[in-house]
Amino acid sequence: MGRRAPWQDIPDSAVVPDGVYHLAVEEIEESQSSEQTGGKLMYELEVRVIEPKAFVNLPLYNNFVIGSDDDPNADDPETWKASVGAKNLKRFFSAVQVEFVDDLAPMCVTAKDQEFLGLVTKSQETQGQYKGRERNNFNGWFKLGERAVGLLPTDQQPAGRRRGRPAAPLVEASVAVPAAPAAPRQPARVASPAPSAAVSRKPAAAPATVPCALCGVAIPREAFLAHADTCQGPQA
């Protein structure tokens, strides 16, 4: 029998799933956008994946477009200041820890082979000849150690967001849950005493009690609902 290949597990494209990737710079160089977009000054970046292991050596690309419609060559410093591409380029150089100097050429040379972390997401082209095609986008640039490397959940929620009691809202489930049962959301109050009518008039025959799961106190069954509405658990 010949060698078997896990075809169903092999991706159809080089587009990677959303996640934080450990990357190494292959090259960054000055370039221009296409004539259709105005031939604007930009910097082309190519990187290679180091981690996660499942995507090692895959190439990823990003263009930092600096020029504008009014100033394609970005000759005016104000164009740089207003450019989203320039802001992301600065974040990139900070992530790879390249010293900032006036001349970008040596900065690009120094960036080669430097490693960093990139938050990479994927999206679909919405127009043009590549409409519907998936592509990757960079949404964050970080130094090594500033983020944990790994894929994001499919619903884009932070890890641990769904922990806790099933009934708890998501905004609370994102908070670390203590070992003791979680207290209700209302401000802490001192529990009100049980109504006097609920106390048995026969001292020798104590009413049946129910232990409170929050404070641990045994509460007469008749008064348990009233106690549960106000109990906030053990008080400091």
N, C-alpha and C positions, 0 to 999 in steps of 0.2 A: 504494500500500500504506500502511496506517495505521501509527501508531507502535507499536513493540514494547516490551513490558515484561518484565523478567526475573523472572517470578512465582516460579520455583523458588528464587530466591535471596533473596526478600523474607520476613522472619520472619513467623510467624503471630501472634506476640504481642509485647508490649513488654518481655518478660523478657530480660535480657541474659546472655551467657555469663559464666562465672567469670573474674575478672581484676581488675587494679588500674586504677581509673578516675580520671581528672581530672574533678572535679566542682565545681559552683558552687551555693551555697545559694540557693534560691528563697524559702524561708520556714521558720521554726521557731517554734511557738507552743504555749502551754499548752493542754491538752485533758483529756479523760477517756476511758477505755476504755469499751467497750459495757456495757450493763446486765448482759448475760449473763456478763461477766467481772468484775463487781463495781463498775463505775464508778470505776476507780482513776485517780489522778492520773498523767498522762503528758504527754510533749512530742512533738508530731507534726513530723516533718522532711520537707521536699520539696526535692530537689536536681535539677539538670540536668546531663547528661553534656556535657563539653567534648571529651574524648578518651577512647578512640579515635574517629577520625573517623566510622567506620561507624555509631556510635551517638549522634552529636552531637544534642543537644537532647532526647534521651529523658528522661522524668522517672523518678526513683527515690524511694522513700518508706521511712521508718523511724519506728517508734514507740518512744520511750524510756519504758517503764512504770516509774513510781517507787513508787506506792502498793502496799500489800499487802492480803491478805484481812483482817487485823486492823486495819490503818490505811490505808484507801483513799485518804485525802487527804494521806497522808504528813506528818501534823502532828508526829510524833515524829522527831527527828534520827536516832534509831537505825534508823528505817525507811529513810532515805536511805543510811545507812552500809551496810546489808545488801542494798540493791537493786542487782541487776545492771544494770538500766536506768540508774540514777544513775551507776554506774561508766562505762558506755558514753557517757553524756551528757558526763561530764567529759572523756573521751578526745576526743569530738567537738569540744568547745570548745577543747581544746588544739590540735587539728589545724587549726582555722580561726583560731587565734591571737587569740582574744577574751580580754580581761582578765577574771579572775575577781573578781566582786564579790558581795555578799550578795544583791542583788536580781537574779533571773533575767530579768525583763522587759527591762531595757536590754541584757543580754547577748544575748537573742534578736534584738533589733533590730539590734545591731551585727553579728551573724553573717550577716545578709542580704547576698547578693552576694559573700561571702567564698569563696575557692577552697581546695580541699584534695584529698587522695587518699583513695579508699576501696577497701578490699578487698571485692569484692562476689561472692557465690556464689549459686547457685540451688538450690532444693529443691522438693519436692512436699508439699502439704498432706496430712496423714495422717488427718484426721478432719473431721467437720462437713460443712456443705453444700458446701464448696469442696474436698472430698477429691479428690486426684489433680491438682489445679491447680498449675502451677508458679508459684513466686514467688521474688523476690530477697531476699537477706539481707546485711546488713553484718557483716563479720567483722574489720574493722580500720579504724582512722582514723589518717591520717598527714599531716604537713605536706608542702607542695610540695617536691619534691626528695628526700624520704626513701625513695621507692620508684620503680622504673621503671614507667611506664604500659604496659599491654598485657594481652592475654588469657593465661590460664594454660593449660598443656597439658591435654589431655583426661584424662590419667591423674593430674593434680594433682601431678606431680613437678616439682621446680625445673628451670629451664633448664640444660642441660649435664649432667644427671644420668646420661644414658646414653652419655656419651662414654667413650673409652678402649677397651681391648681387649675383644672380645666376651665372653671368659670371666671378666672381672673382676666381682666382686660389686658391687651397686648402692652399698653404703656406701663403697666405694673409688672408684667411678666419679665420685662427686660432688666428688672432690678434683682440682684442676688437674693435668693430666698433663704431666710434663716432656718436653723434646725427646728425651732419651735414653730407651731402653726402660725400662718400669717394673720396679722390683725386686720380688722375691717378698715375701710378707707376713711371713716369719719374721724374727726379729731378725738384724741384720747379723753375719756371722761371717767370719773369715778362711778362705778356701778351703783345704781340705786338699790336700796334694800328691798326685799320681797314684800309685797303688800301684806299687812297684818292679817287680812282675812284668809290668807293662804296658810297661816300658821295653825297647826292643830291645837285644839283646846285641851287635849288629853296628853299631858307630858309623858305618860308612860308608853304611849303608842305613837312613835315618830312616823310621819308620813313617808311614803315611798319617795326616794330621791333619784335624781339623774345627774351623773357627773358632767360638768361643763367641760367641753373639749378645749376651750380657750384658757380658762383660769384654773381648772382642775378641782374646783369646789363642788361638793355635792349639793344640788339645788332641789328643793321639793318639787315634785312633778307638776303641781298646780301652778307654780310660779316660774317654771322653766322658760316659757316663752317670753315673759316680761324680762327675765334676766338676760336671755340671749340677745334681746334687742339692744341692750345697753352695755353688755360685757365687752371689754377691750383687752382681755387677757391679763397676765400678771402685771402689776404696776411697779415701776422702779422705786 
